[in-house]
Amino acid sequence: MTAFSNPYVHDNGHLLEKKTSKLIKEKNDRYLQTSEQPVIIVKTVNRVDHLTPKKLNKYKRTVFIVVGSANKKRNVQIYSSKDLHGAFTADVRGTIIRSQSNQLRSNNKKEFNRGLRFVFRACATTIDQRYQYALDKYDLSSEERAQLSHPRRLALPIALCLVIVIGGLMYFFRNNLHLKK
């Protein structure tokens, strides 16, 4: 292995920046210091379907973030080994990816990598919580975790709908009470 090789990054699609690769390597190096030694591997491939890693069921304590890219389309998927299925349920994986959907779809390499780093950090935070590791600088902040569990994008539309429904009910009951008198 050379000094520049990174066993946790397989960038066949040439999408990753050095900052992203460095984050992946540093967090995985920290995991090597633990007794469980979980691993997060990031792969980029030149297709948008059939992204499931080969021999996934043979891995232990491993999470894959697979990025498929072809014809300016991108598909990001999170896969986990069987022992981490409890932490990485379909809802958790979907929420993580949906939270960064705009950046992950971007053709701008910097914006895409910003979204991918967030996805990686969210996966690392999930692993840290699963194994009860102390959170570090590579994990999501409490504000980012709150945003992940309660996306702000939905808060305003839901609040507006509630105001409209309550206002409509108040108007309806006022008019009906005045007509009965």
Disulfide bonds with the S-S distance in Angstrom:
none
